[in-house]
Amino acid sequence: VAADLNAVLTELTRPEMFVTAAILRFHAGGRLDYAIAGHPPIIRVRSDGSSATLENESLPMGIEAGETFPMRSVQLQSGDLLAAMT
């Protein structure tokens, strides 16, 4: 989805225009699949109070036609909290 959207945006936008995105898919059992395109990191606060970030690894959409948006996975635990900002 991210690669297809990027291809469309690259053709439709001017070079100085772009879109950041965080794409999240939650699965039963707590697995989270995610791809981040130029978006600020998502903060994961674990139920024990420790934290980690789901880092951005790609350019924003609409900048480079061939950009890839790797899907990553993480296992969430009961009580975990995700915080994203725009």
Disulfide bonds with the S-S distance in Angstrom:
none
